[in-house]
Each structure stands twice: as structure tokens, then as C-alpha cells.
Amino acid sequence: MSEQLEKTYVWDPVVRVLHWTLVIAFFTAFGLGKFGPDIMTLHFYAGYTVAAIVVLRVLWGFFGFYTARFSNFVKGPGKVVAYARTLPSKQPSRSYGHNPVGALFVVGVLVVLAMQVASGLLSDPEDYVNVGPLAQYVSSDISRKALSLHEPLSFLLLAMVIGHIAAILWYKRRKGENLVTPMITGYAELPPEKVPHHS
């Protein structure tokens, strides 16, 4: 018997706009950081955009729509492990919002993005041009440490993005679930029993 699915509102406009704006801002910052120009003004602006997105997403995680709130999707280790065991199955997950493993990624990427932004704000490459706006308020040791972390963190974020894309492809090919369209339209096809009653 086929599964009964209903068109369900999952992702609000704030989450969707922040998600796709972050995609653009991250790859812009990454590309400018790796390939120039030498004067990093545009790289800084892209970094400021990432910083604003992180702040807004954290705030939305407390005050936003049901599926955006950390209290509704961050789960304990038991539920994370239990969900992870279902990943090899061909059975669709049909999660209403982030699943427990996806929640780990969301929190993890926000933490790493915050670290990346902080390292950029505090960095001083001693070229008198591309100095982070907060570098003047910390010691030179901290500025050098921030600079040494900035590039490795960018590659860690790139690896996380690649992992995210791989997960989307896995869900599509293995479980037959399209995770991209709901992040564009806001709607997903879900069984009614998967949708909690909320105000």
C-alpha cells in the first residue's frame, strides 16, 4: 500500500533566504580569499554577510518558526544514534524539518562559521591593508593565531559543505527524498503522523 503524503509547510522564508544567501556569501568569501584580489575589501564584505547570517540564524533558532527552533530539532545522543542506524535503509525518513543527524550538522556549521568569522575579524597579516577590524583590540599573538586558523577553518567549512551535498544526493538516490525543493518552496510531501501539532 502506498504511503499517504500531504503537502506540508516545513521551511519558513527566513530559513530559506538565510540558507541560500549563506551559500552565495560563503563561496564568494572562499573564492576571493583563495584567488584574490590582494586587497581583500570584497572578501571582508562577504565575511560580514556571513557573520550577519550566523547571528540571524541563531536568533531565529530561538524565536523563529517551529522547524527553525533549536529546541524542536536538536536531540540527545540516543536519538541521534537511533536515527543514524536508519540511514542505510531505503525507507524514506520523511522528517519534519531537520532530522537528529542533520541537527548536528546545523549546530556544527554554525559553530565553525562563528569561529571563521571571529578569526577573520581578529586577523592581522601585517600587510597594513587586510587587517581585521577587531585586531587592534587584541594582542599580536592572538592576531597571529587567528590568522593561522582562518584558512584551515575555511577548508573545514568546504569539507562540511561537500558532506552536506553528499548527504542530499544520498537521500535522493537511496531514499528517494528530494531535500532541495522544500528549501526552495518551503513545502515537502510528508505523512500526517510525522507533523507535530504546534501553534
N, C-alpha and C positions, 0 to 999 in steps of 0.2 A: 504494500500500500504506500502511495507516495506521501511525502511529508507535506502537511498543510502549512503554508507560509503566508504571511501577511506583510504588506509594505509598511515598514516601521521607521519612525523618525529616530535616528541614532546620534548624528553629529550636528551640533548647532553651528551657526555661521561663524562664531568666534573661533571655535576649534579648527574649522576648515580653513578659514583665512589665515590664521596663525600657522597652521601646518604648511600650506603652500608658500606662504611668504618666507617661512624659515628655509624651505628647500632652496628658494631663489637666493636668499641672503647668505646662506652657508656656502653654496657653491660659488657665489660671487666673491665672498671673502677668501675662500680657499684658492680660487684661481688667481686673484690679484696678489695674494700672499706668496704664491709659488712662482708666478710668471711676470710680476711687476705691473705697473712701472715702479721704479726705485722709490719714488716719493709715494708713500702709502696712504694718501688722503682718502682715496676711494675705498681702500681696504678698511680704513678706520670707520667710514660711514656704514659700510656693510656690517662691521662688528658692532657698531652702536645699534643697528637694526636688530641684530641677533640678541643683543642684551635686552632691548625693549620687548622682544617676543618672549624671552625667557621669563621676564618679570610678569608680563601679562598672563602667560600660561600658568604660572604658579598662582597668581591671584585668582584666575579662573578655576583653578583646581580646588579652591575653597568656596568660591561664590557662584560658580557657573552652573550650567545645565547638568542634569543628573549624571550623564555618562562622562562628563568632564571632571567631576569632583573626585579627588584622591580617595576620599572616604568610601566611595562606591566601587572603586576598581582595584585599589591596592589591597592585596590579600596576604595572608600569612604563609609561611613556608609549606605547611601541609597542603594547602590548596594549590600552591604553585607546583609542587611535586606531582600532585594528583593530576593536574591539567597537563603537565609536561609528558606524563605517561600516555596520554591520549594522542599526542602529536603524530606518531607514526600511522595511526589509523586513518583509513579513507573516509571515516564518518565525519561529515561536516561539523564544525564546532558550533556555529550559529550563535556566537557570543553577542550579547547586547552591550556594545562598547568594547573596551579593552578586556581581553582575557587575562588571567593571572600572570602568564609569562610575558605577554605584551606590556602589562603594567610595569614589570621590572625594567623593560627597555625604556618606557616613557620616563620613569624616575631616573634611570641611569643616564639617559641622554641629556636630561635637564641638568643633572649634576655636572656632567662633563662639559656641557655648554657653558655653565656658570664659571667653571674653572678656566675654560678657554678665554672667556671674556675678561675675567679678572687678570689672567696672565698678560693679556694684551694691554689692558689699562695700566698695568704696573711696569711694563717692559721699558727698558732704556737701552737701545742698541749702541748708544754712544756715538751716533752719527749726527747729532744735533738737529735732526729732521723728524725722524719717525719715532718720537718719544711718546710713550703712553701718557695720557693726561693726568694720571694719578702717580706717575713715577716720582715726581718731585716731593711727594709726601712720605716716601719710604726710603730706607737706606739703599745704597748702591748694591749691597749684597742681595737684598730682596728683589731689586730690579733685574739683576743678572739671573737670579733663579727663575723669576717669572719669564724672562726671555728664553731661558733654556727649556722651559716647559711648553712654551707656546706652540712650537712646531710639532713635537710629539703628540700633543693633545689634538692637533688638527688631523693627524693621521689616525689617531684613535677614533675620532668622530667619523672620519671617512670609512673606517672599517665597520663602525656601527651602522652607518647608512647602507653599506653594502650588505650587511647582515639583515637589515630591515627589508631591503629589496628582495633578498633571497627568501626570506620568510613569506613575503607576499606571493612570490612565484610558487613556493611550496604549497601554500593554501589553495592557490588557483589550480595547480596541476594535480596535487594529491587529494585534496578535499573538495575540489570543485567550487570553492568560495571566492568570490570577487571582493577583495578588500579595498580596491581603489575607487570604484564607482561611489560607494557610500561616503567616502571622504570628499567627493565632488558634489554629489547631490544632497547628502545628508540622510538618505534613506537606504535601508537594507531590507532584504526579504528574510523574515525571521518567524519561527513558530511562536504563537501567542504565549505559550508557557515559559518562554525564555525572557519575556519582558516583564520586569517587576512593576507593580503598581506604585506610582510615585506622584507627588504633587508637582 
